[in-house]
């Protein structure tokens, strides 16, 4: 296989995907992008940073259909005045994802990066998931989500990610076949999951 | 994690999942079950082997709902007279899956084994998938599927597997979070996929 130097991580809420991405980037000594992408997107577009912070909710029939209407990710912002704010945010963010990928090896968490970078063959696409009990635990301890109705909160955040992903990509979020490898952190733990990903990209000649 | 000695493999048609299972069993020197399970199920139940060969099609509202009606996988065949033939075949087959798992380390391909053995913590559940182009290629060369309408044939077989799985398990076929690890053989190839699975079960202390 072609050497994979860029790693995208999609993840269920509370699965440890972000932590895996961070550790992986540290161990491989390459840049890590999650919220950092927002800073760049805000700076480049002149749009308010806070607008990017909450991944948008679906507001129209399906962004992926816009291609048929003549819009393209590569178009200048000035042609996007008819698009919704969320759609413009997505376009700006996607351009930033492509830019950082052009700069070389890195780890990118979220932002539909698996879809945005789908055409490149130097990217490994990873999905991280975990059993609900572990996700609830992590949500309480790492993200300080309220313990009351914790399962429903976790499911709601997943639902938002799933809606966002499916709106912009027309793919099924969490379907194994969007990714090169999917890993359950309840089975392997965080460190072993990092090791598995490192192993699969480093054994590039096999 | 608990040592994983039993491996279940679910797979998209044409992804190479069966070949991976076979190689894995050879390299680990443990039994391999695919069609072999049918022989055992036919022998034990006295039912015709040919009946088991085509994984059934959906005939009622959802097999997983039968539990609520008092049926259980553990019940004797004599109590199953009200069930459809397909449901009885599934029950017999599931019992055989449990039996071979009780006998120790093995590789089991298909048969909803990931669902049937869900309660055991010594089982690694794997999903194997691949890009459509590679699956078409494998379907033509390994399974002698007619080249005309090959993509539609591949999708039809997947659809049958997916219907069967979802009818009997009430889970989404191919959703990453049913499995411990999911691997794209278009990215890694067959031998590297075998090596990844061996690696994740052998590094059991991490």
HADDOCK unambig.tbl for C-alpha pairs under 7 A between the chains (distance, minus, plus):
assign (segid A and resid 1 and name CA) (segid B and resid 187 and name CA) 6.28 0.50 0.50
assign (segid A and resid 1 and name CA) (segid B and resid 188 and name CA) 6.50 0.50 0.50
assign (segid A and resid 129 and name CA) (segid B and resid 177 and name CA) 6.08 0.50 0.50
assign (segid A and resid 174 and name CA) (segid B and resid 175 and name CA) 5.94 0.50 0.50
assign (segid A and resid 174 and name CA) (segid B and resid 176 and name CA) 5.81 0.50 0.50
assign (segid A and resid 175 and name CA) (segid B and resid 174 and name CA) 5.94 0.50 0.50
assign (segid A and resid 175 and name CA) (segid B and resid 175 and name CA) 4.52 0.50 0.50
assign (segid A and resid 175 and name CA) (segid B and resid 176 and name CA) 5.60 0.50 0.50
assign (segid A and resid 176 and name CA) (segid B and resid 174 and name CA) 5.81 0.50 0.50
assign (segid A and resid 176 and name CA) (segid B and resid 175 and name CA) 5.58 0.50 0.50
assign (segid A and resid 176 and name CA) (segid B and resid 176 and name CA) 4.55 0.50 0.50
assign (segid A and resid 176 and name CA) (segid B and resid 182 and name CA) 6.28 0.50 0.50
assign (segid A and resid 177 and name CA) (segid B and resid 129 and name CA) 6.08 0.50 0.50
assign (segid A and resid 180 and name CA) (segid B and resid 183 and name CA) 5.99 0.50 0.50
assign (segid A and resid 180 and name CA) (segid B and resid 184 and name CA) 4.93 0.50 0.50
assign (segid A and resid 180 and name CA) (segid B and resid 187 and name CA) 6.32 0.50 0.50
assign (segid A and resid 181 and name CA) (segid B and resid 182 and name CA) 5.41 0.50 0.50
assign (segid A and resid 181 and name CA) (segid B and resid 183 and name CA) 4.73 0.50 0.50
assign (segid A and resid 181 and name CA) (segid B and resid 184 and name CA) 6.28 0.50 0.50
assign (segid A and resid 182 and name CA) (segid B and resid 176 and name CA) 6.28 0.50 0.50
assign (segid A and resid 182 and name CA) (segid B and resid 181 and name CA) 5.41 0.50 0.50
assign (segid A and resid 182 and name CA) (segid B and resid 182 and name CA) 4.85 0.50 0.50
assign (segid A and resid 182 and name CA) (segid B and resid 183 and name CA) 6.74 0.50 0.50
assign (segid A and resid 183 and name CA) (segid B and resid 180 and name CA) 6.00 0.50 0.50
assign (segid A and resid 183 and name CA) (segid B and resid 181 and name CA) 4.73 0.50 0.50
assign (segid A and resid 183 and name CA) (segid B and resid 182 and name CA) 6.75 0.50 0.50
assign (segid A and resid 184 and name CA) (segid B and resid 180 and name CA) 4.94 0.50 0.50
assign (segid A and resid 184 and name CA) (segid B and resid 181 and name CA) 6.28 0.50 0.50
assign (segid A and resid 187 and name CA) (segid B and resid 1 and name CA) 6.28 0.50 0.50
assign (segid A and resid 187 and name CA) (segid B and resid 180 and name CA) 6.30 0.50 0.50
assign (segid A and resid 188 and name CA) (segid B and resid 1 and name CA) 6.54 0.50 0.50
assign (segid A and resid 192 and name CA) (segid B and resid 206 and name CA) 6.03 0.50 0.50
assign (segid A and resid 206 and name CA) (segid B and resid 192 and name CA) 5.96 0.50 0.50
